[in-house]
Amino acid sequence: MLSPHEFATLMLVKDASDPAELDRAELDTLLEHQLVALEKLASGGERFSITGDGDSILQVVARIS
């Protein structure tokens, strides 16, 4: 089960927030659950993106609220 902070981080990743502002421990948890993916950029930076499973979770939460 994800914590409220992890859900919030998942929503921020979907909205393309700057990953430098996000808590790395929460991102690591989302990576473990395969809800986000980490892409290495040619510039040497990193970019997080939401996976299909992560998007499905957010859709379910949106329907509930």
Secondary structure, 3 states (H helix, E strand, C coil): CCCHHHHHHHHHHHCCCCHHHCCHHHHHHHHHCCCEEEEECCCCCEEEEECHHHHHHHHHHHHHC
